[in-house]
Amino acid sequence: MTAPAPARFDRRRTARWLQEYGVYAAVAALLLFNIAFTANFLTVGNFRTQLVQAAPVCIVALGMALVIGTEGVDLSVGAVMALSAAVIPLYLGYGPLPAVAVALVAGLVAGAFNGVLVAYLGIQPIVATLALLVGGRGLALVIADGQLVQVHDPTFLWLGSGDVLGVPVGVLLAGVFAVVVALLVGRTTFGRQIVAIGGNRVASTLAGLPVKRALLGVYAICAVLAAVAGVLATARLSASDPADVGLLMELSAITAVVVGGTPLTGGRVRVLGTVTGALLMQLVAATLIKHDLPYSTAQVAQAAIIVGAVYAARERSSR
């Protein structure tokens, strides 16, 4: 009787599994490791800290996921955060609500600028948003006169340190935005347009979809979410620091999206994966730091995760 042939390693199937479920498995593994080997990990204070630190990345990454879903990218989200932070002290004298509103409008204008360049002028997203990456932070520094400005309004500071029914405001907002984006992608015509444009922009145009308006909307939403993160960062720091707020946030957001399973080639948006990807990046950094390894080691680990995620996406797309 002939012995059964040994099972062959299916590289593409493994890559598909990693892209679909790898981020959840990685988070579960990190949690188990920390529960077993990290002192004081299972405390309310520690979980609160991890979630608070991951929330801004999560909010920005949700907008980035929409952009990447259209086969685009937004490198300016960190600069938009800095820009929103810079205008807040100028309007806090009128109250926290007008100040936050102006910060969000600044984000909306920045996103519309990106959207016009990409959708109506046909400039490649990486080039269009690179312009605002440089110019936006420069404008923020000009507005703030290159200075760190302290913020003292208690109502505004509540956004960074307060909570609602025990849930930090930033974490609550991240959860609300995740639900909204999930409904937008899964239940609306606009969400289906995003996926269709990312899958094939030419075919979407020929099918009569409003490609330009959809792209404009996507970049506007991404920038507004980045402005929200800038508001939260300013409230948490009790200061507006355009030189530091949002620094390298674009890399963190793109990482969370890619690790979460949204392909860089567009045509798909994974909201839950994006949220989990943001949490994974935070847990990686926190785990290594808690075990007395330098932050540079965490950056190397995050880079390795990115390479693995991109490889998995590549293997899946090459079927």
C-alpha positions as CSV (number, residue, x, y, z in Angstrom):
1,M,0.0,0.0,0.0
2,T,1.4,3.4,-1.0
3,A,2.0,5.8,1.8
4,P,0.2,9.1,1.4
5,A,2.3,11.9,0.1
6,P,3.4,14.4,2.7
7,A,1.4,17.7,2.7
8,R,3.1,20.4,0.8
9,F,3.6,23.9,2.2
10,D,1.2,26.2,0.3
11,R,3.0,29.5,0.4
12,R,0.0,31.4,-1.1
13,R,-2.5,29.9,1.2
14,T,-0.3,30.8,4.2
15,A,0.1,34.4,2.8
16,R,-3.7,34.7,2.5
17,W,-4.2,33.4,6.1
18,L,-1.6,35.9,7.3
19,Q,-3.3,38.8,5.6
20,E,-6.7,37.8,6.8
21,Y,-6.0,36.8,10.4
22,G,-2.3,37.5,11.1
23,V,-2.9,40.8,12.8
24,Y,-5.4,39.2,15.3
25,A,-3.1,36.3,16.0
26,A,-0.2,38.7,16.6
27,V,-2.2,40.8,19.0
28,A,-3.4,37.6,20.9
29,A,0.2,36.3,21.1
30,L,1.5,39.6,22.4
31,L,-1.2,39.8,25.0
32,L,-0.5,36.2,26.2
33,F,3.2,37.0,26.3
34,N,2.7,40.1,28.4
35,I,0.3,38.5,30.7
36,A,2.9,35.8,31.4
37,F,6.1,37.7,31.5
38,T,5.4,41.5,31.9
39,A,5.0,42.8,35.5
40,N,1.8,44.8,36.2
41,F,0.5,44.2,32.7
42,L,-3.0,43.1,33.8
43,T,-4.0,46.4,35.4
44,V,-6.7,48.8,34.5
45,G,-4.1,51.6,34.4
46,N,-1.9,49.9,31.9
47,F,-4.7,48.9,29.6
48,R,-6.0,52.5,29.8
49,T,-2.5,53.8,28.9
50,Q,-2.1,51.5,25.9
51,L,-5.5,52.4,24.5
52,V,-5.0,56.1,25.0
53,Q,-1.7,56.0,23.2
54,A,-3.1,53.9,20.3
55,A,-6.2,56.0,19.9
56,P,-4.7,58.9,17.8
57,V,-3.0,56.4,15.5
58,C,-6.2,54.5,15.1
59,I,-8.2,57.6,14.2
60,V,-5.7,58.7,11.6
61,A,-5.3,55.2,10.2
62,L,-9.1,54.9,9.6
63,G,-8.9,57.9,7.3
64,M,-5.7,56.4,5.7
65,A,-7.5,53.1,5.1
66,L,-10.1,54.9,3.0
67,V,-7.4,56.6,1.0
68,I,-5.4,53.4,0.5
69,G,-8.7,51.7,-0.5
70,T,-8.7,54.0,-3.6
71,E,-5.1,52.9,-4.4
72,G,-3.9,56.2,-3.0
73,V,-1.8,57.4,0.0
74,D,-1.8,60.5,2.2
75,L,1.7,61.5,3.5
76,S,0.4,64.8,4.9
77,V,-1.6,63.5,7.9
78,G,1.1,64.4,10.4
79,A,1.4,67.9,9.0
80,V,-2.4,68.3,9.1
81,M,-2.2,67.3,12.8
82,A,0.4,70.0,13.4
83,L,-1.7,72.6,11.4
84,S,-4.8,71.9,13.5
85,A,-2.7,72.1,16.7
86,A,-1.2,75.4,15.6
87,V,-4.6,77.2,15.1
88,I,-6.2,76.1,18.4
89,P,-4.5,78.7,20.7
90,L,-5.5,81.5,18.3
91,Y,-9.2,80.8,18.8
92,L,-9.4,79.4,22.4
93,G,-10.2,82.9,23.6
94,Y,-13.6,82.5,21.8
95,G,-14.2,79.2,23.6
96,P,-13.1,75.6,23.1
97,L,-15.9,74.8,20.6
98,P,-14.9,77.5,18.1
99,A,-11.3,76.6,18.5
100,V,-11.9,72.9,17.8
101,A,-14.2,73.9,14.9
102,V,-11.5,76.0,13.3
103,A,-9.0,73.2,13.7
104,L,-11.3,70.8,11.9
105,V,-12.0,73.3,9.2
106,A,-8.2,73.7,8.7
107,G,-8.0,69.9,8.3
108,L,-10.9,70.0,5.8
109,V,-9.3,72.7,3.7
110,A,-6.0,70.7,3.7
111,G,-7.8,67.5,2.6
112,A,-9.7,69.4,-0.1
113,F,-6.4,70.7,-1.4
114,N,-5.0,67.2,-1.6
115,G,-8.2,65.9,-3.2
116,V,-8.1,68.6,-5.9
117,L,-4.5,67.8,-6.8
118,V,-5.2,64.1,-7.0
119,A,-8.7,63.9,-8.5
120,Y,-8.9,67.0,-10.7
121,L,-5.2,67.7,-11.6
122,G,-4.2,64.1,-11.9
123,I,-1.1,64.3,-9.7
124,Q,0.1,61.1,-8.2
125,P,-1.1,60.9,-4.5
126,I,2.4,60.4,-3.1
127,V,3.6,63.5,-4.9
128,A,0.5,65.6,-4.1
129,T,0.5,64.8,-0.4
130,L,4.2,65.1,-0.1
131,A,3.9,68.8,-0.9
132,L,1.5,69.3,2.0
133,L,3.8,67.1,4.2
134,V,6.5,69.7,3.9
135,G,4.4,72.8,3.4
136,G,1.8,72.1,6.0
137,R,4.1,71.7,8.9
138,G,6.0,74.8,7.7
139,L,2.8,76.7,7.7
140,A,2.0,75.4,11.2
141,L,5.3,76.6,12.5
142,V,4.7,80.1,10.9
143,I,1.3,80.3,12.5
144,A,2.7,79.4,15.9
145,D,5.8,81.6,15.3
146,G,7.9,78.5,15.9
147,Q,6.9,78.4,19.6
148,L,5.3,75.9,21.9
149,V,2.2,77.5,23.2
150,Q,0.7,76.3,26.5
151,V,-3.0,75.6,26.6
152,H,-4.9,76.2,29.9
153,D,-8.6,76.0,29.1
154,P,-10.0,73.2,31.3
155,T,-12.9,72.3,29.0
156,F,-10.5,71.8,26.1
157,L,-8.0,69.9,28.2
158,W,-10.8,67.5,29.2
159,L,-10.6,66.1,25.6
160,G,-7.1,64.8,26.4
161,S,-7.5,63.7,30.0
162,G,-11.2,63.3,30.6
163,D,-13.5,60.2,30.2
164,V,-17.1,59.3,29.6
165,L,-18.4,56.5,31.9
166,G,-14.8,55.5,32.6
167,V,-13.8,55.4,28.9
168,P,-11.1,58.0,27.9
169,V,-12.4,60.5,25.4
170,G,-9.8,59.7,22.8
171,V,-10.6,56.0,23.0
172,L,-14.3,56.7,22.8
173,L,-13.8,58.8,19.7
174,A,-11.7,56.2,18.1
175,G,-14.4,53.6,18.7
176,V,-17.1,55.9,17.3
177,F,-15.1,56.7,14.2
178,A,-14.3,53.0,13.6
179,V,-18.1,52.2,13.7
180,V,-18.9,55.2,11.4
181,V,-16.1,54.2,8.9
182,A,-17.2,50.6,8.9
183,L,-20.8,51.6,8.2
184,L,-19.6,54.0,5.5
185,V,-17.6,51.3,3.7
186,G,-20.1,48.5,4.1
187,R,-23.5,50.1,3.9
188,T,-23.3,53.2,1.7
189,T,-23.0,54.0,-2.0
190,F,-20.0,56.1,-1.2
191,G,-18.2,53.2,0.4
192,R,-18.9,51.0,-2.6
193,Q,-17.5,53.7,-4.8
194,I,-14.3,53.8,-2.8
195,V,-13.8,50.0,-3.2
196,A,-14.7,50.2,-6.9
197,I,-12.3,53.0,-7.6
198,G,-9.5,51.2,-5.9
199,G,-10.2,48.0,-7.8
200,N,-10.2,49.7,-11.2
201,R,-10.4,53.5,-11.6
202,V,-10.8,53.4,-15.4
203,A,-13.6,50.9,-15.3
204,S,-15.3,53.0,-12.5
205,T,-15.1,56.1,-14.7
206,L,-16.5,54.3,-17.7
207,A,-19.3,52.9,-15.5
208,G,-20.3,56.5,-14.7
209,L,-19.2,56.6,-11.1
210,P,-18.3,60.1,-9.7
211,V,-14.7,59.2,-9.3
212,K,-13.4,62.7,-8.9
213,R,-15.9,63.7,-6.2
214,A,-15.4,60.4,-4.4
215,L,-11.6,61.0,-4.3
216,L,-12.1,64.5,-3.1
217,G,-14.3,63.2,-0.3
218,V,-11.9,60.5,0.7
219,Y,-8.9,62.9,1.1
220,A,-11.1,65.4,2.9
221,I,-12.3,62.7,5.4
222,C,-8.7,61.6,5.9
223,A,-7.5,65.1,6.7
224,V,-10.5,65.8,9.1
225,L,-9.7,62.7,11.0
226,A,-6.1,63.8,11.2
227,A,-7.2,67.1,12.5
228,V,-9.2,65.4,15.2
229,A,-6.1,63.5,16.2
230,G,-4.2,66.8,16.3
231,V,-6.9,68.3,18.6
232,L,-6.6,65.3,21.0
233,A,-2.8,65.4,20.9
234,T,-2.8,69.1,21.8
235,A,-5.3,68.5,24.7
236,R,-3.3,65.6,26.0
237,L,0.0,67.6,25.9
238,S,-1.7,70.8,27.3
239,A,0.3,72.6,24.6
240,S,0.3,73.3,20.9
241,D,3.7,72.1,19.5
242,P,3.6,72.1,15.7
243,A,7.2,70.9,15.6
244,D,6.4,67.7,17.3
245,V,2.6,67.0,17.0
246,G,2.0,64.4,14.4
247,L,5.6,63.8,13.7
248,L,5.9,60.5,11.6
249,M,2.2,59.9,12.1
250,E,1.9,59.1,8.4
251,L,4.2,56.1,8.8
252,S,2.3,54.8,11.8
253,A,-1.0,55.1,10.1
254,I,0.1,53.4,6.9
255,T,1.7,50.7,8.9
256,A,-1.6,50.1,10.9
257,V,-3.5,49.9,7.6
258,V,-1.2,47.6,5.8
259,V,-0.7,45.3,8.8
260,G,-4.4,45.2,9.2
261,G,-4.8,43.6,5.8
262,T,-5.8,46.5,3.5
263,P,-3.8,46.0,0.3
264,L,-1.8,49.0,-1.0
265,T,-3.2,48.1,-4.4
266,G,-6.6,49.3,-3.3
267,G,-10.0,47.7,-3.9
268,R,-10.6,46.8,-0.2
269,V,-10.9,48.5,3.2
270,R,-10.5,46.5,6.4
271,V,-11.7,48.6,9.2
272,L,-11.4,46.1,12.1
273,G,-8.0,45.0,10.8
274,T,-6.9,48.7,10.8
275,V,-8.0,49.2,14.4
276,T,-6.2,46.0,15.4
277,G,-3.1,47.0,13.4
278,A,-2.9,50.3,15.4
279,L,-3.2,48.4,18.6
280,L,-0.6,45.9,17.5
281,M,2.0,48.6,16.8
282,Q,1.4,50.1,20.2
283,L,1.7,46.7,21.9
284,V,5.0,45.9,20.1
285,A,6.5,49.2,21.2
286,A,5.2,48.9,24.8
287,T,6.3,45.3,25.2
288,L,9.9,45.9,24.1
289,I,10.1,49.1,26.3
290,K,8.7,47.3,29.3
291,H,11.4,44.7,28.9
292,D,14.2,47.4,28.9
293,L,14.8,47.4,25.2
294,P,15.4,50.7,23.5
295,Y,12.7,52.3,21.3
296,S,15.0,51.8,18.3
297,T,14.5,48.1,18.8
298,A,10.7,48.6,18.7
299,Q,11.1,50.5,15.4
300,V,13.1,47.6,13.9
301,A,10.4,45.1,15.0
302,Q,7.7,47.3,13.5
303,A,9.6,47.4,10.2
304,A,9.8,43.7,10.2
305,I,6.1,43.4,10.7
306,I,5.5,45.8,7.8
307,V,7.7,43.7,5.5
308,G,5.8,40.6,6.5
309,A,2.5,42.3,5.8
310,V,3.5,43.6,2.4
311,Y,4.9,40.2,1.5
312,A,1.6,38.5,2.4
313,A,-0.3,41.1,0.4
314,R,2.0,40.5,-2.6
315,E,1.6,36.7,-2.4
316,R,-2.1,37.1,-2.3
317,S,-2.3,39.5,-5.3
318,S,0.0,37.2,-7.4
319,R,-2.6,34.4,-7.4
